[in-house]
Amino acid sequence: MEKQLPGTLLEPEVIAEMVLKKALADYRKAQNEKQIDDTLKNRKKVEFFRLINELKRTT
């Protein structure tokens, strides 16, 4: 078993997993926002609302 990081009650593996999950969530959100921008530029109303609803579910 690994030692805990100083000042935390979490093991390094747990912290690493949390950081990776946050980074992935941030990346997915940025990709979704880019797609939303593209649908606005291309006036794709149905796709825009689908992406907006997806963004709401993930935030």
Buried (B, 14 or more C-beta within 10 A) or exposed (E): EEEEEEEEEEBEEBEEEEEEEEEEEEEEEEEBEEBBEEBEEEEBEEBBEBBEEBBEEEE
